[in-house]
Amino acid sequence: MVLDCTDARALAEFYRQLLDLRYRPGDEPPAAGQPDPAGQDWLILHDGAGSTQVAFQPVAALPKATWPEGPIPQQLHLDLTVPTTADLDIQHERALALGARLLEDRSDDLEESLRVYADPAGHPFCVIVAN
C-alpha cells in the first residue's frame, strides 16, 4: 500500500508509531538537526516479519479529503482492528496524541463499534472493534 503525501517523513512517523512498524534499512530518520535526503523520496515501513508494508510517496500537492461531506471524497481508507472496546479507547488516545483528527465516533454502536479519523495528511482511517 502506498500513501501519497506532501511530507513523507511526517506521515511515515505517524504510521510507524500508530502501527508499531519499522523503517526499511536506509529509510530511518537522520539524527536531530541533520538533513533528511531519504525523507524527500519514498519511505517504506514494515512489521518485524517484513510482511506488512506501507510506503509513503511524496507529491507536490494533495487536496485533503473532506469526507464524509464536501467536494473531495476519500481516496482510500484503512481499517484497523482492535480486540475490545477498552483497546478502542486506548488507540483513540494514541491516535489523537500522534496527530489524527476524529471524523466520526461510533464507539457506542453495539453492532459495529468504531471511530473514524483523518491522519495528518487527511487520509481517513477506521479503528474497529473486531467481532
C-alpha positions in Angstrom: 0.0 0.0 0.0 1.3 3.5 -0.9 0.0 6.7 0.5 0.6 10.0 -1.3 1.6 12.8 1.0 3.3 16.2 0.9 5.6 15.3 3.9 6.7 11.7 3.6 8.7 11.7 6.9 5.9 13.2 9.0 3.3 10.7 7.7 5.7 7.8 7.9 6.4 8.7 11.5 2.7 8.9 12.3 2.0 5.4 11.0 5.3 4.0 12.4 4.2 4.9 15.9 0.5 4.2 15.4 1.1 0.7 14.0 4.4 -0.1 15.7 6.2 -0.6 12.4 9.9 -0.3 11.4 11.7 1.6 8.6 13.2 -0.3 5.8 17.0 -0.2 6.2 18.2 3.2 4.8 14.9 4.9 5.4 15.4 5.7 9.1 15.2 9.4 10.2 18.5 11.2 10.5 19.9 12.4 13.8 18.4 15.6 15.1 19.4 18.7 13.1 20.8 16.6 10.2 19.5 16.8 6.6 16.9 14.2 5.6 17.5 13.2 2.0 15.7 9.9 2.4 12.6 11.8 3.6 12.4 13.6 0.2 11.8 10.3 -1.6 9.8 7.1 -0.9 9.8 5.8 2.6 8.8 2.3 3.5 7.7 0.8 6.8 7.3 -2.9 7.6 6.4 -5.1 10.5 9.0 -7.4 12.2 8.3 -10.2 9.7 8.6 -7.9 6.7 5.1 -8.9 5.6 3.1 -5.7 6.2 4.4 -2.8 4.2 3.2 0.8 3.9 5.0 3.2 1.6 4.9 7.0 1.5 5.3 8.8 -1.8 5.9 12.5 -1.8 3.8 14.7 -4.1 3.9 18.4 -4.6 0.3 18.9 -3.6 -2.5 16.8 -2.2 -6.1 18.0 -1.6 -7.3 16.8 1.8 -10.4 14.6 1.7 -13.5 16.4 3.0 -15.2 13.0 3.6 -17.9 12.4 4.9 -19.2 15.6 3.3 -17.8 18.1 0.8 -16.3 18.2 -2.6 -13.3 15.9 -2.1 -14.2 12.2 -1.4 -11.9 9.8 0.4 -9.4 8.3 -2.0 -8.8 5.3 0.2 -9.1 4.4 3.8 -7.5 1.9 6.2 -9.5 -0.3 8.5 -7.5 -1.2 11.6 -8.9 -3.6 14.2 -8.6 -3.9 18.0 -10.0 -6.8 20.1 -12.0 -4.8 22.7 -13.8 -1.5 23.3 -11.2 -0.8 26.0 -8.5 -1.2 23.3 -10.6 1.1 21.1 -10.4 3.8 23.8 -6.6 3.3 24.2 -6.0 3.6 20.5 -8.2 6.7 20.4 -5.9 8.5 22.8 -2.8 7.3 20.9 -4.2 8.3 17.5 -5.1 11.8 18.8 -1.7 12.2 20.5 0.0 11.3 17.2 -1.9 14.0 15.3 -5.0 12.2 14.0 -8.3 14.1 13.8 -11.5 12.4 14.8 -14.1 12.4 12.0 -16.8 10.2 13.4 -17.4 8.4 16.7 -19.5 5.2 16.7 -17.9 3.7 19.7 -21.3 3.2 21.3 -22.6 1.2 18.3 -23.4 -2.3 19.6 -23.3 -3.8 16.1 -20.0 -2.3 14.9 -18.1 -0.2 17.4 -15.6 2.1 15.6 -14.1 5.5 15.3 -13.1 7.2 12.0 -10.1 9.5 11.9 -8.1 11.6 9.4 -4.3 11.1 9.5 -2.1 14.2 9.4 -2.2 14.2 5.6 -6.0 13.9 5.6 -6.4 10.2 4.7 -9.3 8.7 6.6 -8.8 5.5 8.6 -11.0 3.5 10.9 -10.3 1.7 14.2 -12.9 -1.0 14.6 -13.6 -3.5 17.4 -13.2 -6.9 15.8 -16.0 -9.3 16.5 
